[in-house]
Amino acid sequence: MVDRFRAVAAQGLHEPDGEAMTAARTVPAPAAGSAQPTVRRLIVYTLLFALVVVMAIGLSGLLGRLLGAGTVLVAGDVAGLARSLAFTLIGGPMAAALWWFVWRRLDDAVERSSAGWGLYLTGMYAVSLITSATGLLSAAASVIGGERLGWQLSLSHGLVWAGVLAWHRWMWRHPRKSPSLIPDVPTVVGAVFGLIIGVGGTVTALANLLDTAIQGFTSSASIGDPWWRFVLQSLAWGAGGAAIWWWHWIHDGGRRLKTDFANVALVVVGILGAVLLTVGGTGTVLFVLLRLAFDRSDPVGEILEPLGAAIAAGAVGSLIWAYHRTVSMGRSDTTLQAAKLVTSGVGLVAAATGIGIVVNSVLSIAATPLAGDGIRTLLLGGISALAVGGPLWWLTWKPGVPPEPTELGRRGRRVYLIAVFGLSAIVAVITLLVIGYRVFEFLLDDISGGSLVDRLRAPLGLLVATGLAAGYHFAVWRHDRSLTAAAAPRKRTVRKVILVAGGDPEPLVRVAAEVTGATVTVWRKADAGTSDAADAGAATSGTATSGTAEGAAGDLPGRLAQALEGVAADRVLVVIGPGSRLDVIPLGSD
């Protein structure tokens, strides 16, 4: 091996300098589709992500000690201080060095368009945004609540991670090194996070305000802790979430994004989440009102306990729903259909739940006429769910209105029908097994543990609800299939039909066009009058002229349709006559 190396080296020394230098610097390029760059990026960006997190944890720990204890860095927690120092002084320089290595390579367009760079920025942006917002808002809420200890650590976490957020936002918005892949995902993530935090804080603040008002109206006892303190704490979260949502949705242009990810976030969070919040709140409000009217078995204060949160959820949810429904009007037809389907699905689930609970309660009352107040409360809950979910499903799905032809061909409607039918059928089958088990248990058990109706009323209610849902959606699915098959255009096998006929050719033209879908050109016979008279005479005397197809002259349209069925050619020549003769001759292209 050493001798071979020396021989090769000696041979290289005797070659011209240019060739020797070229041979020494030639490095084989990685083959197309090689996994080497992908593996390198995966390792580098994963390591960079971990080092940035480690550095942020170390810095937040040190800053928390400074804010909480002045100049005293160690207060009995030597291990915590050692960890923060190690994370900062070791992890920090390593993260900076690796980041500089990555940043220099981003001048290459291939690196900027890699999935690793886009995923790293998106993940770190989301983590830093959530952590910084949670820390800062927690610190603000603690200060409002009058807490003297604990807010320093939250503030330190918020400040450090806010710095990480600003750093990665600068990279994300860089004019030359921003990611080419998934560049808009951080905007959507920020808008969704801000919306969730803002809605949660607003609902909590409004619920506490309404609960305080209701409690003061129904009870003269002192509330105790200042009621406004918790309201202000919740408002701080709501205001912070609203600011985050506005920054990403309005300032960064998230409302103008029409990518698939943006549309999915709009439907799932803006439509589905808001509808769930609205239906839950409205149903609870109706349930409380029904209990006040027909079920005073519990104290009024206990009945009214969920009213404040329900009103807040219903009011805020309806506003969010109405706004995002308006935004969805400017999106694609697929997004509009998805919004309709998720809304219909929520209404269907609420209505089916109400039907199951009502059946359960009615069976209990029928089996035990002197049923307790618990059954009445259960019945009112079922009526509330049915009264809210039923109209929502009816107004959204519109079962009495035929679907548009364009809607029938979309995949979303078919998937929705199959999913609802399939899930309902699965639940119905499982419920049948439970019913069978309860029946055999009742028949084989020597010790009576209640009536058979008491054992079966809950699964029977579930079976009725799921059976109705499965049966209806299966019928709609079959009806859609039949409409789609009927509306499907006939496969065109003929480009042009040339019809040679005498007399009125219009019935034959319509038949030829319907059967083949081709354009029809009519050639009138030169002896049309004589031919018609001869044809009539032949038909009257009963004589039949030989040809491809013969029969009654009055049945020419039906015979033509039968003769053209299955014919595949560029052009087809159809000759009518003499008499009842019909010739169909396939022709080649021009």
VOMAR-903816 format. One record per residue (C-alpha): x, y, z; residue in three letters. Coordinates in Angstrom, 1 decimal. Each point is the difference from the previous one (the first is absolute). Example, Ala and Ser with C-alpha at 12.3 -4.5 7.8 and 13.67 -1.06 7.14 Angstrom:
# residues 2
> 12.3_-4.5_7.8_ALA;
> 1.4_3.4_-0.7_SER;
END
This chain:
# residues 590
> 0.0_0.0_0.0_MET;
> 2.8_2.4_0.9_VAL;
> 1.9_-0.8_-3.3_ASP;
> -3.2_0.7_-2.0_ARG;
> -0.5_3.3_1.7_PHE;
> 3.6_1.0_-0.7_ARG;
> -0.4_-1.0_-3.7_ALA;
> -3.1_2.0_-0.3_VAL;
> 1.6_3.0_1.7_ALA;
> 3.1_-0.2_-2.2_ALA;
> -2.2_-0.2_-3.1_GLN;
> -1.9_3.1_1.1_GLY;
> 3.3_1.9_0.5_LEU;
> 1.0_-0.5_-3.6_HIS;
> -3.3_1.3_-1.4_GLU;
> -0.4_3.7_-1.0_PRO;
> -0.7_2.3_2.9_ASP;
> -3.4_0.9_-1.3_GLY;
> -1.1_-3.6_-0.3_GLU;
> 1.5_-0.9_3.4_ALA;
> -1.8_2.8_1.7_MET;
> -3.2_-1.0_-1.7_THR;
> 0.3_-3.6_1.0_ALA;
> 0.8_1.0_3.6_ALA;
> -3.1_2.3_0.3_ARG;
> -2.5_-2.1_-1.7_THR;
> -2.7_-1.2_2.5_VAL;
> -2.9_-2.1_-1.2_PRO;
> -3.3_1.9_0.4_ALA;
> -2.7_-1.7_2.0_PRO;
> -2.4_-1.9_-2.2_ALA;
> -3.4_1.4_-0.8_ALA;
> -2.5_-1.0_2.7_GLY;
> 2.8_-0.8_2.5_SER;
> -1.2_-0.2_3.6_ALA;
> 3.2_1.5_1.3_GLN;
> -1.1_3.7_0.0_PRO;
> -3.4_-1.0_1.5_THR;
> 1.6_-1.9_2.9_VAL;
> 2.5_2.8_0.6_ARG;
> -2.8_2.6_0.2_ARG;
> -2.0_-2.2_2.3_LEU;
> 2.9_-0.4_2.4_ILE;
> 1.1_3.7_-0.1_VAL;
> -3.5_1.5_0.4_TYR;
> -1.0_-2.4_2.7_THR;
> 3.2_0.7_1.9_LEU;
> -0.4_3.8_-0.5_LEU;
> -3.6_-0.2_1.3_PHE;
> 1.1_-1.9_3.1_ALA;
> 2.9_2.4_0.7_LEU;
> -2.1_3.1_-0.4_VAL;
> -2.5_-1.4_2.5_VAL;
> 2.8_-0.9_2.4_VAL;
> 1.4_3.5_-0.2_MET;
> -3.4_1.6_0.5_ALA;
> -0.6_-2.1_3.1_ILE;
> 3.3_0.9_1.5_GLY;
> -0.4_3.7_-0.7_LEU;
> -3.6_0.1_1.4_SER;
> 1.2_-1.8_3.2_GLY;
> 2.8_2.6_0.6_LEU;
> -2.3_2.9_-0.8_LEU;
> -2.6_-1.4_2.4_GLY;
> 2.5_-0.1_2.8_ARG;
> 1.1_3.6_-0.7_LEU;
> -3.6_1.3_-0.1_LEU;
> -1.1_-2.0_3.1_GLY;
> 3.0_0.4_2.3_ALA;
> 1.8_3.2_-1.0_GLY;
> 3.7_-0.8_0.1_THR;
> -0.3_-3.2_1.9_VAL;
> 0.5_-2.7_-2.6_LEU;
> -0.1_-3.1_2.2_VAL;
> -2.7_-0.5_2.6_ALA;
> 0.4_-3.6_0.9_GLY;
> -0.6_-1.3_-3.6_ASP;
> 3.6_-0.8_-1.0_VAL;
> -1.1_-2.6_-2.6_ALA;
> -2.4_2.4_-1.7_GLY;
> 2.7_2.7_-0.2_LEU;
> 2.6_-2.5_-1.3_ALA;
> -2.5_-1.2_-2.7_ARG;
> -0.8_3.5_-1.1_SER;
> 3.7_0.9_-0.2_LEU;
> 0.9_-3.1_-2.0_ALA;
> -2.9_0.5_-2.4_PHE;
> 0.9_3.6_-0.6_THR;
> 3.8_-0.1_-0.1_LEU;
> 0.4_-3.3_-1.8_ILE;
> -3.2_-0.4_-2.0_GLY;
> -0.1_3.7_-1.0_GLY;
> 3.3_0.1_-1.9_PRO;
> -0.7_-3.3_-1.6_MET;
> -3.3_1.2_-1.2_ALA;
> 1.5_3.2_-1.3_ALA;
> 2.8_-1.8_-1.9_ALA;
> -2.4_-2.5_-1.6_LEU;
> -2.4_2.8_-0.9_TRP;
> 2.8_1.9_-1.7_TRP;
> 0.9_-3.1_-2.0_PHE;
> -3.6_-0.4_-1.1_VAL;
> -0.5_3.7_-0.7_TRP;
> 3.0_0.1_-2.4_ARG;
> -1.2_-2.9_-2.0_ARG;
> -3.4_1.6_-0.6_LEU;
> 1.4_2.1_-2.8_ASP;
> -0.6_-3.1_-2.1_ASP;
> -3.5_-0.2_-1.4_ALA;
> -0.1_-3.7_0.5_VAL;
> 0.5_0.4_3.7_GLU;
> -2.7_2.7_0.3_ARG;
> -2.5_-2.3_-1.8_SER;
> 0.7_-3.0_2.1_SER;
> -2.7_-1.4_2.3_ALA;
> 2.4_0.1_3.0_GLY;
> 0.4_3.7_0.0_TRP;
> -3.7_0.7_-0.4_GLY;
> -0.9_-2.6_2.7_LEU;
> 2.6_1.3_2.4_TYR;
> -1.2_3.6_-0.2_LEU;
> -3.6_-1.0_0.2_THR;
> 0.5_-2.2_3.1_GLY;
> 2.3_2.5_1.8_MET;
> -2.3_2.9_-0.8_TYR;
> -3.0_-1.9_1.4_ALA;
> 1.8_-1.1_3.1_VAL;
> 1.5_3.4_0.8_SER;
> -3.4_1.7_-0.7_LEU;
> -1.9_-2.3_2.3_ILE;
> 2.6_0.1_2.8_THR;
> 0.6_3.7_-0.1_SER;
> -3.7_0.9_-0.1_ALA;
> -0.8_-2.4_2.8_THR;
> 2.8_1.3_2.2_GLY;
> -0.8_3.7_-0.6_LEU;
> -3.7_-0.4_0.4_LEU;
> 0.4_-2.2_3.1_SER;
> 2.2_2.7_1.6_ALA;
> -2.5_2.7_-0.8_ALA;
> -2.9_-2.1_1.5_ALA;
> 2.1_-0.7_3.1_SER;
> 0.7_3.7_0.5_VAL;
> -3.7_0.9_-0.5_ILE;
> -0.9_-2.7_2.5_GLY;
> 2.4_1.5_2.6_GLY;
> 2.5_-2.8_0.2_GLU;
> 3.4_1.1_1.2_ARG;
> 1.9_-3.2_-0.8_LEU;
> 0.0_-2.2_-3.1_GLY;
> -0.5_2.6_-2.6_TRP;
> 3.7_0.7_-0.4_GLN;
> 0.6_-3.5_-1.4_LEU;
> -2.9_0.3_-2.4_SER;
> 1.3_3.4_-1.1_LEU;
> 3.5_-1.3_-0.6_SER;
> -1.3_-2.9_-2.1_HIS;
> -2.1_2.5_-2.0_GLY;
> 2.8_2.5_-0.6_LEU;
> 2.6_-2.6_-1.1_VAL;
> -2.3_-1.8_-2.3_TRP;
> -1.3_3.3_-1.4_ALA;
> 3.7_0.6_-1.0_GLY;
> 0.1_-3.4_-1.6_VAL;
> -3.3_0.8_-1.8_LEU;
> 1.4_3.4_-1.3_ALA;
> 3.2_-1.7_-1.2_TRP;
> -1.9_-2.7_-2.0_HIS;
> -2.5_2.5_-1.3_ARG;
> 2.9_2.0_-1.4_TRP;
> 1.3_-3.1_-1.7_MET;
> -3.5_-0.9_-1.3_TRP;
> -0.4_3.5_-1.5_ARG;
> 3.5_0.3_-1.3_HIS;
> -0.1_1.2_-3.6_PRO;
> 2.7_-2.5_-1.3_ARG;
> 0.0_-2.9_2.4_LYS;
> -3.6_-0.6_0.9_SER;
> -1.3_-3.5_-0.6_PRO;
> -1.5_-0.7_-3.4_SER;
> -2.0_-3.0_1.2_LEU;
> -3.0_0.5_2.3_ILE;
> 0.7_3.7_0.5_PRO;
> -3.5_0.9_1.1_ASP;
> -0.5_-2.7_2.7_VAL;
> 1.3_2.2_2.9_PRO;
> -2.6_2.6_-0.9_THR;
> -2.8_-2.5_0.2_VAL;
> 1.4_-1.6_3.2_VAL;
> 0.3_3.4_1.7_GLY;
> -3.5_1.0_-1.0_ALA;
> -1.5_-3.2_1.2_VAL;
> 1.9_0.1_3.4_PHE;
> -1.1_3.7_0.5_GLY;
> -3.6_-0.8_-0.8_LEU;
> -0.1_-2.9_2.5_ILE;
> 1.6_2.0_2.8_ILE;
> -2.1_3.0_-0.7_GLY;
> -3.3_-1.9_-0.2_VAL;
> 0.8_-2.0_3.2_GLY;
> 0.9_3.2_1.9_GLY;
> -3.1_1.9_-1.2_THR;
> -2.4_-2.8_0.8_VAL;
> 1.5_-0.5_3.4_THR;
> -0.2_3.7_0.8_ALA;
> -3.5_0.4_-1.2_LEU;
> -1.1_-3.2_1.8_ALA;
> 1.4_1.2_3.3_ASN;
> -1.7_3.4_-0.5_LEU;
> -3.3_-1.7_-0.7_LEU;
> 0.4_-2.4_2.9_ASP;
> 0.6_2.8_2.3_THR;
> -3.1_1.8_-1.2_ALA;
> -2.2_-3.1_0.3_ILE;
> 1.4_-0.9_3.4_GLN;
> -0.7_3.6_1.2_GLY;
> -3.5_-0.2_-1.4_PHE;
> -0.9_-3.3_1.6_THR;
> 1.9_0.2_3.3_SER;
> 0.6_2.8_2.4_SER;
> 3.1_-1.5_1.5_ALA;
> 3.3_1.7_-0.5_SER;
> 2.1_-1.3_-2.9_ILE;
> 3.2_0.2_1.9_GLY;
> 3.1_0.4_-2.1_ASP;
> -0.1_3.1_-2.3_PRO;
> -1.9_-1.2_-3.0_TRP;
> 1.7_2.4_-2.4_TRP;
> 3.4_-1.5_0.6_ARG;
> -0.6_-3.3_-1.8_PHE;
> -1.9_1.8_-2.7_VAL;
> 3.0_2.3_-0.6_LEU;
> 2.4_-3.0_0.0_GLN;
> -2.2_-1.7_-2.7_SER;
> -0.2_3.2_-2.0_LEU;
> 3.8_0.2_0.0_ALA;
> 0.1_-3.4_-1.7_TRP;
> -2.7_1.0_-2.4_GLY;
> 1.7_3.3_-0.9_ALA;
> 3.4_-1.8_-0.5_GLY;
> -1.6_-2.6_-2.2_GLY;
> -1.9_2.6_-2.0_ALA;
> 3.3_1.9_-0.5_ALA;
> 1.8_-3.1_-1.3_ILE;
> -2.9_-0.9_-2.3_TRP;
> -0.1_3.6_-1.4_TRP;
> 3.7_0.0_-0.6_TRP;
> 0.0_-3.2_-2.0_HIS;
> -3.5_0.2_-1.6_TRP;
> -0.2_3.7_-0.9_ILE;
> 3.6_1.3_0.1_HIS;
> 1.7_-3.0_-1.6_ASP;
> -2.9_-0.6_-2.4_GLY;
> -1.2_-3.4_1.3_GLY;
> -3.6_0.8_-1.1_ARG;
> 1.2_0.2_-3.7_ARG;
> 1.7_-3.4_0.0_LEU;
> -1.8_-2.6_-2.0_LYS;
> 2.3_-2.9_0.3_THR;
> -1.2_-3.5_0.9_ASP;
> 1.4_0.4_3.6_PHE;
> -1.7_3.4_0.4_ALA;
> -3.3_-1.4_-1.2_ASN;
> 0.2_-3.0_2.3_VAL;
> 0.8_2.3_3.0_ALA;
> -2.9_2.2_-0.9_LEU;
> -2.5_-2.9_-0.2_VAL;
> 1.3_-1.9_3.1_VAL;
> 0.5_2.9_2.4_VAL;
> -2.0_2.9_-1.4_GLY;
> -3.1_-2.0_-1.0_ILE;
> 0.0_-3.4_1.8_LEU;
> 1.4_1.4_3.3_GLY;
> -2.4_2.9_0.0_ALA;
> -3.0_-2.1_-0.9_VAL;
> 0.8_-2.4_2.9_LEU;
> 0.3_3.0_2.4_LEU;
> -3.3_1.5_-1.2_THR;
> -2.0_-3.3_0.0_VAL;
> 1.4_-0.9_3.5_GLY;
> -0.8_3.4_1.4_GLY;
> -3.4_0.3_-1.6_THR;
> -1.1_-3.5_1.0_GLY;
> 1.1_0.6_3.6_THR;
> -1.9_3.3_0.2_VAL;
> -3.2_-1.8_-1.3_LEU;
> 0.5_-2.8_2.5_PHE;
> 0.3_2.4_2.9_VAL;
> -3.2_1.8_-1.1_LEU;
> -1.9_-3.2_-0.4_LEU;
> 1.1_-1.1_3.5_ARG;
> -1.1_3.3_1.4_LEU;
> -3.4_-0.5_-1.6_ALA;
> -0.6_-3.7_0.6_PHE;
> 2.6_-1.4_2.4_ASP;
> 0.5_1.8_3.3_ARG;
> 1.3_-3.0_1.8_SER;
> 3.3_1.7_0.8_ASP;
> 0.5_3.5_1.5_PRO;
> -0.2_2.9_-2.5_VAL;
> 3.6_1.0_0.6_GLY;
> 1.2_-3.5_-0.9_GLU;
> -2.2_-0.1_-3.1_ILE;
> 1.4_3.4_-1.1_LEU;
> 3.6_-0.9_0.6_GLU;
> 0.9_-0.8_-3.6_PRO;
> -2.0_2.8_-1.5_LEU;
> 2.7_2.7_-0.1_GLY;
> 2.6_-2.2_-1.7_ALA;
> -2.6_-1.2_-2.5_ALA;
> -1.1_3.5_-0.9_ILE;
> 3.6_1.1_-0.5_ALA;
> 0.9_-3.1_-2.1_ALA;
> -3.1_0.4_-2.2_GLY;
> 0.5_3.7_-0.5_ALA;
> 3.7_-0.1_-0.8_VAL;
> -0.2_-3.2_-2.0_GLY;
> -2.8_1.5_-2.2_SER;
> 2.1_3.1_-0.7_LEU;
> 3.0_-2.1_-1.0_ILE;
> -2.1_-2.3_-2.1_TRP;
> -1.7_2.9_-1.8_ALA;
> 3.3_1.7_-0.8_TYR;
> 1.8_-3.1_-1.3_HIS;
> -3.0_-1.0_-2.0_ARG;
> 0.2_3.4_-1.7_THR;
> 3.7_-0.6_-0.7_VAL;
> -0.7_-3.4_-1.4_SER;
> -2.3_1.5_-2.6_MET;
> 3.1_1.3_-1.9_GLY;
> 1.7_-3.4_0.0_ARG;
> -0.3_-2.9_-2.4_SER;
> -3.1_-2.2_-0.5_ASP;
> 1.8_-2.8_1.8_THR;
> 0.5_2.2_3.1_THR;
> -3.7_1.1_-0.1_LEU;
> -1.1_-3.6_-0.2_GLN;
> 2.3_-1.0_2.9_ALA;
> -1.4_2.8_2.1_ALA;
> -3.6_-1.2_-0.8_LYS;
> 0.8_-3.6_0.8_LEU;
> 1.7_0.6_3.4_VAL;
> -2.9_2.2_1.0_THR;
> -2.5_-2.6_-1.1_SER;
> 2.0_-2.7_1.9_GLY;
> -0.1_2.0_3.2_VAL;
> -3.8_0.4_-0.3_GLY;
> -0.4_-3.6_-0.9_LEU;
> 1.9_-1.2_3.1_VAL;
> -1.9_2.3_2.3_ALA;
> -3.4_-1.0_-1.5_ALA;
> 0.9_-3.8_0.2_ALA;
> 1.1_0.4_3.6_THR;
> -3.2_1.7_0.8_GLY;
> -2.1_-2.7_-1.7_ILE;
> 1.9_-2.7_1.9_GLY;
> -0.5_1.7_3.4_ILE;
> -3.7_0.7_-0.7_VAL;
> -0.6_-3.7_-0.9_VAL;
> 1.9_-1.0_3.2_ASN;
> -2.0_2.3_2.1_SER;
> -3.4_-1.0_-1.5_VAL;
> 0.7_-3.7_0.5_LEU;
> 0.9_0.6_3.6_SER;
> -3.2_2.0_0.6_ILE;
> -2.1_-2.6_-1.8_ALA;
> 1.6_-2.8_2.1_ALA;
> -0.2_1.9_3.3_THR;
> -2.8_2.6_-0.1_PRO;
> 1.2_1.4_3.4_LEU;
> 3.5_0.6_-1.2_ALA;
> 2.1_2.4_2.0_GLY;
> 1.1_3.5_-0.9_ASP;
> 3.2_-1.3_-1.5_GLY;
> -1.9_-1.4_-3.0_ILE;
> -1.8_3.3_-0.5_ARG;
> 3.4_1.8_0.0_THR;
> 1.3_-2.5_-2.5_LEU;
> -3.0_0.5_-2.2_LEU;
> 0.4_3.8_0.0_LEU;
> 3.7_-0.4_-0.9_GLY;
> -1.0_-2.2_-3.0_GLY;
> -2.6_2.5_-1.1_ILE;
> 2.5_2.8_0.2_SER;
> 2.5_-1.8_-2.2_ALA;
> -2.6_-0.9_-2.5_LEU;
> -1.5_3.5_-0.1_ALA;
> 3.4_1.5_-0.7_VAL;
> 1.6_-2.7_-2.3_GLY;
> -3.1_-0.8_-2.0_GLY;
> -0.6_3.5_-1.5_PRO;
> 3.8_0.5_-0.6_LEU;
> 0.2_-3.2_-1.9_TRP;
> -3.2_0.7_-2.0_TRP;
> 1.0_3.5_-1.0_LEU;
> 3.5_-1.0_-0.9_THR;
> -0.5_-3.3_-1.8_TRP;
> -3.4_1.0_-1.5_LYS;
> -1.4_-3.6_-0.4_PRO;
> -3.0_1.3_-2.1_GLY;
> 2.2_1.8_-2.6_VAL;
> 1.6_-2.1_-2.7_PRO;
> 3.8_0.5_0.0_PRO;
> 1.7_1.9_-2.8_GLU;
> 1.4_-2.1_-2.8_PRO;
> 3.5_1.4_0.7_THR;
> -0.3_-1.0_3.6_GLU;
> -0.8_-3.6_-0.9_LEU;
> 3.3_-0.5_-1.7_GLY;
> 2.1_1.3_2.9_ARG;
> 1.9_-2.5_2.2_ARG;
> -0.8_1.8_3.3_GLY;
> -3.7_-0.8_-0.2_ARG;
> 0.6_-3.7_-0.8_ARG;
> 2.6_-0.3_2.8_VAL;
> -2.4_1.7_2.5_TYR;
> -2.9_-2.3_-0.9_LEU;
> 2.1_-3.1_0.2_ILE;
> 1.6_1.0_3.3_ALA;
> -3.3_0.8_1.7_VAL;
> -1.6_-3.2_-1.3_PHE;
> 3.0_-2.1_0.9_GLY;
> 0.5_1.4_3.5_LEU;
> -3.7_-0.2_0.7_SER;
> -0.2_-3.6_-1.2_ALA;
> 3.0_-1.0_2.1_ILE;
> -1.6_1.5_3.1_VAL;
> -3.3_-1.6_-0.8_ALA;
> 1.6_-3.4_-0.4_VAL;
> 1.8_0.3_3.4_ILE;
> -3.3_1.2_1.6_THR;
> -1.8_-3.0_-1.4_LEU;
> 2.6_-2.2_1.7_LEU;
> -0.4_1.8_3.2_VAL;
> -3.8_-0.4_-0.2_ILE;
> 0.4_-3.7_-0.7_GLY;
> 2.3_-0.4_3.0_TYR;
> -2.5_1.9_2.3_ARG;
> -2.9_-2.2_-1.2_VAL;
> 1.9_-3.2_0.6_PHE;
> 1.3_1.2_3.3_GLU;
> -3.6_0.9_1.1_PHE;
> -1.3_-3.5_-1.1_LEU;
> 2.8_-2.0_1.6_LEU;
> 0.5_2.0_3.2_ASP;
> -1.9_-1.4_3.0_ASP;
> 0.2_3.2_2.0_ILE;
> -2.1_2.8_-1.4_SER;
> 2.0_3.2_-0.3_GLY;
> -2.7_2.1_-1.5_GLY;
> -2.4_-0.3_-3.0_SER;
> 1.0_-0.8_-3.5_LEU;
> -1.0_3.4_-1.2_VAL;
> 2.3_1.7_2.6_ASP;
> 2.9_-2.1_-1.3_ARG;
> -0.7_0.7_-3.7_LEU;
> -1.2_3.6_0.0_ARG;
> 3.5_1.5_-0.4_ALA;
> 1.2_-2.2_-2.8_PRO;
> -3.4_0.2_-1.7_LEU;
> 0.2_3.8_-0.1_GLY;
> 3.5_-0.2_-1.5_LEU;
> -1.2_-2.6_-2.5_LEU;
> -2.9_2.1_-1.1_VAL;
> 2.2_3.1_-0.5_ALA;
> 2.8_-1.8_-1.9_THR;
> -2.5_-2.0_-2.0_GLY;
> -1.8_3.1_-1.2_LEU;
> 3.3_1.7_-0.9_ALA;
> 1.4_-3.1_-1.8_ALA;
> -3.2_-0.7_-1.9_GLY;
> -0.5_3.6_-1.2_TYR;
> 3.6_0.6_-1.1_HIS;
> 0.2_-3.4_-1.8_PHE;
> -3.2_0.9_-1.9_ALA;
> 1.4_3.4_-0.9_VAL;
> 3.3_-1.6_-1.1_TRP;
> -1.9_-2.4_-2.3_ARG;
> -2.1_2.8_-1.4_HIS;
> 3.0_2.1_-0.7_ASP;
> 1.6_-3.0_-1.9_ARG;
> -3.1_-0.4_-2.1_SER;
> 0.0_3.7_-0.9_LEU;
> 3.7_0.0_-0.8_THR;
> -0.4_-3.0_-2.2_ALA;
> -3.0_1.6_-1.8_ALA;
> 1.8_3.3_-0.4_ALA;
> 3.3_-1.5_-1.2_ALA;
> 0.6_0.8_-3.7_PRO;
> -0.2_-2.8_-2.4_ARG;
> 3.4_-1.1_-1.3_LYS;
> 0.4_1.4_-3.5_ARG;
> 0.9_-2.8_-2.4_THR;
> -0.9_1.8_-3.3_VAL;
> 1.2_3.5_-1.1_ARG;
> -2.5_0.6_-2.8_LYS;
> -3.1_-1.7_-1.4_VAL;
> -1.0_0.6_-3.6_ILE;
> -3.7_-0.7_-0.5_LEU;
> -1.3_-0.6_-3.5_VAL;
> -3.8_0.1_0.0_ALA;
> -3.1_1.3_-1.6_GLY;
> -3.0_1.5_1.7_GLY;
> 0.2_1.5_3.5_ASP;
> 3.4_-1.0_1.5_PRO;
> -0.5_1.8_3.4_GLU;
> -1.0_-3.1_2.1_PRO;
> 2.9_-1.9_-1.5_LEU;
> 2.5_2.9_0.7_VAL;
> -1.1_0.2_3.7_ARG;
> 0.5_-3.8_0.4_VAL;
> 3.4_0.0_-1.6_ALA;
> 1.2_2.9_2.1_ALA;
> -1.3_-1.5_3.2_GLU;
> 1.5_-3.4_-0.6_VAL;
> 3.4_1.0_-1.3_THR;
> 0.5_3.5_1.3_GLY;
> 1.4_0.9_-3.4_ALA;
> -0.9_2.8_-2.3_THR;
> -2.5_-1.0_-2.7_VAL;
> 0.1_1.2_-3.6_THR;
> -3.1_-0.6_-2.1_VAL;
> 0.3_-0.8_-3.8_TRP;
> -3.4_0.2_-1.7_ARG;
> -0.5_-2.4_-2.9_LYS;
> -0.4_1.6_-3.4_ALA;
> -3.1_-2.0_-0.8_ASP;
> -1.5_0.6_3.5_ALA;
> -3.6_0.4_-1.3_GLY;
> 0.1_-3.1_-2.3_THR;
> 1.8_-2.1_2.7_SER;
> -2.5_0.9_2.6_ASP;
> -2.9_-1.1_-2.2_ALA;
> 1.8_-3.2_-0.9_ALA;
> 0.8_-0.7_3.6_ASP;
> -3.6_0.6_1.1_ALA;
> -1.2_-2.3_-2.7_GLY;
> 2.5_-2.7_1.0_ALA;
> -1.0_0.3_3.6_ALA;
> -3.8_-0.2_-0.9_THR;
> 0.4_-3.1_-2.2_SER;
> 2.0_-1.7_2.7_GLY;
> 3.0_-0.6_-2.2_THR;
> 3.4_0.4_1.7_ALA;
> 3.1_1.1_-1.8_THR;
> 3.1_-1.9_0.9_SER;
> 2.7_1.8_2.1_GLY;
> 1.8_0.2_3.2_THR;
> -3.0_0.5_2.2_ALA;
> -3.7_-0.2_-0.9_GLU;
> -3.2_0.4_1.8_GLY;
> -3.0_2.3_0.3_ALA;
> 0.5_3.4_-1.5_ALA;
> -1.5_1.7_3.0_GLY;
> 2.5_-1.5_2.4_ASP;
> 3.0_1.5_-1.8_LEU;
> 1.2_2.1_3.1_PRO;
> 0.0_-3.0_2.3_GLY;
> 1.8_-2.2_-2.6_ARG;
> 2.6_2.7_-0.6_LEU;
> 0.7_0.3_3.7_ALA;
> 0.5_-3.8_0.2_GLN;
> 2.2_0.0_-3.1_ALA;
> 2.2_2.8_1.3_LEU;
> 0.5_-1.4_3.5_GLU;
> 3.5_-1.2_0.4_GLY;
> 1.3_1.4_-3.3_VAL;
> 3.5_1.5_0.3_ALA;
> 1.4_1.9_-2.9_ALA;
> 1.2_3.4_-1.0_ASP;
> -2.9_0.5_-2.4_ARG;
> -3.2_-2.0_-0.6_VAL;
> -2.1_0.0_-3.1_LEU;
> -3.7_-0.7_0.5_VAL;
> -2.1_-0.6_-3.1_VAL;
> -3.8_-0.2_0.4_ILE;
> -2.0_-1.8_-2.8_GLY;
> -1.1_-1.1_-2.3_PRO;
> -3.0_-1.1_1.9_GLY;
> 0.7_-1.0_3.6_SER;
> 3.6_-0.8_-0.7_ARG;
> 2.6_1.5_2.4_LEU;
> 3.7_-0.2_-0.7_ASP;
> 2.7_1.0_2.6_VAL;
> 3.5_0.2_-1.5_ILE;
> 3.0_0.9_2.2_PRO;
> 2.5_2.1_-1.8_LEU;
> 3.6_0.9_0.7_GLY;
> 1.4_3.5_0.7_SER;
> 0.4_2.7_-2.6_ASP;
END
